[in-house]
Amino acid sequence: MQTLGNLEEMVLLVVASIETSAYGVTVTDEYNRISQKNISLSAVHTVLRRLEKKGFIKSVMGGASSERGGRRKRLYQISKTGYEIIELVQMNRQKLWARIPKFEF
């Protein structure tokens, strides 16, 4: 089974949470907003390529637009395998949280 690193998990969750087709800039902006961190667009592109290579997301080339100087953008969507892995991660985390005793500080 393929593994999923922490950054990969977060980016995959962001891709899954974007209702329209996600692309590098929207994923970067949403990741930065949610995590309150500042990840670069190039780092997100690296993670997106890795996730696609692992089969967790799929991509298509969108249409060209004048606002992008006629360039097309790559649109990402979670795959069935990607959805299954984030469900498994969520289930495993819930099991661990359930085992943590209630601490009183």
LODOFI-607858 format. One line per 2 residues: number of its first residue (from 0); their letters; for each residue x, y, z of N, C-alpha, C, CB. Coordinates in steps of 0.2 Angstrom, whole numbers. Glycine has a CB too. Example, Ala and Ser with C-alpha at 12.3 -4.5 7.8 and 13.67 -1.06 7.14 Angstrom:
2
0 = as = 66:-28:39:62:-22:39:66:-16:39:57:-22:45 | 64:-11:35:68:-5:36:64:0:39:70:-3:29;
// end
This chain:
105
0 = mq = 4:-6:0:0:0:0:4:6:0:-5:0:6 | 2:11:-4:6:17:-4:5:21:3:3:22:-10;
2 = tl = 11:25:4:10:29:11:8:36:9:17:28:14 | 7:40:14:5:46:13:8:51:19:-3:47:14;
4 = gn = 12:55:17:16:60:22:11:65:24:22:63:19 | 13:69:29:9:74:32:7:79:27:12:77:38;
6 = le = 12:82:24:11:87:19:6:84:13:17:90:16 | 8:78:11:4:75:6:-4:74:8:6:68:4;
8 = em = -5:72:14:-11:72:17:-15:78:17:-11:69:24 | -12:83:19:-15:90:19:-17:92:12:-10:95:22;
10 = vl = -12:92:7:-14:94:1:-19:90:-3:-7:93:-4 | -19:83:-1:-24:79:-4:-31:81:-1:-23:72:-2;
12 = lv = -31:82:5:-38:85:9:-40:91:6:-37:86:16 | -35:96:4:-37:102:1:-40:101:-6:-31:107:0;
14 = va = -37:97:-10:-39:95:-17:-46:92:-16:-35:90:-20 | -47:88:-11:-54:85:-11:-59:90:-8:-54:79:-5;
16 = si = -57:95:-5:-62:99:-2:-64:105:-7:-59:103:4 | -60:106:-12:-62:111:-17:-67:108:-22:-55:113:-21;
18 = et = -73:112:-22:-79:109:-25:-78:109:-33:-85:113:-24 | -75:115:-35:-73:115:-42:-66:112:-43:-73:122:-45;
20 = sa = -64:111:-49:-58:108:-51:-52:112:-47:-56:107:-58 | -48:109:-44:-42:112:-40:-37:113:-45:-40:108:-34;
22 = yg = -33:118:-44:-27:119:-48:-22:122:-43:-27:124:-54 | -15:123:-45:-10:124:-41:-11:130:-36:-4:125:-44;
24 = vt = -13:136:-39:-14:142:-35:-20:141:-30:-16:148:-40 | -26:138:-32:-31:137:-27:-29:133:-21:-37:135:-31;
26 = vt = -25:127:-23:-23:123:-18:-18:126:-13:-20:117:-21 | -14:130:-16:-9:134:-12:-12:139:-7:-4:138:-16;
28 = de = -17:143:-10:-20:148:-6:-24:145:0:-25:152:-11 | -28:139:-2:-32:136:3:-28:132:8:-37:131:0;
30 = yn = -22:129:6:-18:126:11:-15:132:16:-12:123:8 | -13:137:13:-10:143:17:-15:145:22:-7:148:13;
32 = ri = -22:146:20:-27:149:24:-29:144:30:-33:150:20 | -29:138:28:-31:133:33:-26:131:38:-33:126:30;
34 = sq = -20:130:36:-14:129:40:-11:135:44:-9:125:36 | -13:141:41:-9:147:44:-2:146:43:-11:148:51;
36 = kn = 0:143:38:7:143:36:8:146:29:10:135:36 | 14:146:26:15:149:20:19:144:16:19:156:21;
38 = is = 16:140:12:19:135:7:20:139:0:16:128:7 | 25:137:-3:26:140:-10:22:136:-15:33:141:-12;
40 = ls = 20:140:-20:17:136:-26:21:131:-29:15:142:-32 | 27:132:-29:32:126:-32:32:120:-28:39:129:-33;
42 = av = 31:121:-21:31:115:-16:25:112:-17:32:118:-9 | 19:115:-18:12:112:-19:13:108:-26:7:118:-19;
44 = ht = 16:111:-31:16:108:-37:20:101:-37:19:112:-43 | 25:101:-33:29:95:-32:25:90:-28:35:97:-27;
46 = vl = 21:92:-23:17:87:-19:11:85:-24:14:91:-13 | 8:89:-28:3:87:-33:5:82:-38:0:93:-37;
48 = rr = 11:83:-40:14:78:-45:15:71:-41:21:80:-48 | 18:71:-35:19:65:-31:12:62:-30:22:67:-25;
50 = le = 7:65:-28:1:62:-27:-2:59:-33:-4:68:-24 | -1:62:-39:-4:60:-45:0:53:-47:-3:65:-51;
52 = kk = 7:53:-46:11:47:-47:9:41:-43:18:49:-46 | 7:43:-37:4:38:-32:-3:35:-34:5:40:-25;
54 = gf = -6:39:-38:-13:37:-40:-19:40:-35:-14:30:-40 | -17:45:-31:-22:48:-26:-26:54:-29:-18:50:-20;
56 = ik = -23:57:-35:-27:62:-38:-26:61:-46:-24:69:-36 | -30:64:-50:-29:64:-57:-30:71:-59:-35:59:-60;
58 = sv = -27:72:-65:-27:79:-68:-29:79:-75:-21:82:-67 | -32:84:-77:-33:86:-84:-31:93:-86:-40:85:-86;
60 = mg = -29:94:-92:-27:101:-94:-34:105:-95:-23:101:-100 | -35:111:-92:-40:115:-93:-39:119:-99:-41:120:-87;
62 = ga = -44:123:-101:-44:128:-107:-39:133:-106:-50:130:-109 | -37:136:-111:-32:142:-111:-37:148:-109:-29:143:-117;
64 = ss = -34:153:-106:-38:159:-104:-33:165:-106:-40:159:-97 | -36:171:-108:-33:177:-109:-29:180:-103:-37:182:-112;
66 = er = -32:179:-97:-29:181:-91:-23:178:-89:-34:181:-85 | -22:172:-92:-16:168:-91:-11:168:-97:-17:161:-89;
68 = gg = -12:173:-101:-8:174:-107:-9:168:-112:-1:175:-105 | -15:165:-112:-16:160:-117:-14:153:-114:-13:161:-123;
70 = rr = -11:153:-108:-8:147:-105:-14:143:-102:-3:148:-100 | -13:136:-102:-18:132:-99:-16:130:-92:-19:125:-103;
72 = kr = -21:128:-88:-19:126:-81:-21:119:-80:-22:131:-76 | -17:115:-76:-18:108:-74:-23:108:-69:-12:105:-73;
74 = ly = -29:105:-70:-34:104:-65:-34:97:-61:-41:105:-68 | -35:97:-55:-34:91:-51:-40:89:-47:-28:92:-46;
76 = qi = -41:83:-47:-47:80:-43:-45:74:-40:-53:78:-48 | -48:72:-34:-46:66:-30:-48:60:-34:-49:67:-23;
78 = sk = -45:55:-33:-46:49:-36:-50:44:-31:-40:45:-40 | -53:39:-34:-56:34:-29:-51:31:-24:-59:28:-33;
80 = tg = -45:30:-26:-39:28:-22:-37:33:-17:-33:26:-26 | -37:39:-19:-36:45:-15:-41:46:-9:-35:51:-18;
82 = ye = -47:45:-11:-53:45:-6:-52:40:-1:-59:45:-10 | -51:34:-4:-50:28:1:-44:29:6:-49:22:-3;
84 = ii = -39:32:4:-33:33:8:-35:38:14:-27:35:5 | -38:43:12:-40:48:17:-45:46:22:-42:55:14;
86 = el = -49:42:19:-54:38:24:-51:34:29:-59:34:20 | -46:30:27:-42:26:31:-38:30:36:-37:21:27;
88 = vq = -35:35:34:-31:39:38:-36:42:44:-28:45:34 | -41:45:42:-46:47:46:-48:42:51:-52:50:43;
90 = mn = -50:36:49:-52:31:54:-46:29:59:-54:24:49 | -40:29:56:-35:27:61:-34:32:66:-28:26:57;
92 = rq = -34:39:64:-34:44:69:-39:44:74:-33:51:65 | -45:43:72:-51:42:76:-50:37:81:-57:41:73;
94 = kl = -47:31:79:-46:26:84:-41:28:89:-43:20:80 | -35:31:87:-30:34:92:-33:39:97:-24:37:88;
96 = wa = -37:44:94:-40:49:98:-45:46:103:-44:54:94 | -48:40:101:-53:37:106:-49:34:112:-57:32:102;
98 = ri = -43:32:111:-39:29:116:-35:33:121:-33:24:113 | -35:40:119:-32:45:123:-36:46:129:-30:51:119;
100 = pk = -34:45:135:-37:47:141:-39:54:142:-34:44:148 | -44:56:146:-46:63:147:-41:65:152:-53:64:149;
102 = fe = -37:70:150:-32:73:155:-35:79:158:-26:75:151 | -34:80:165:-36:86:168:-30:90:170:-40:85:175;
104 = f = -29:96:167:-23:100:169:-24:105:173:-20:102:162;
// end
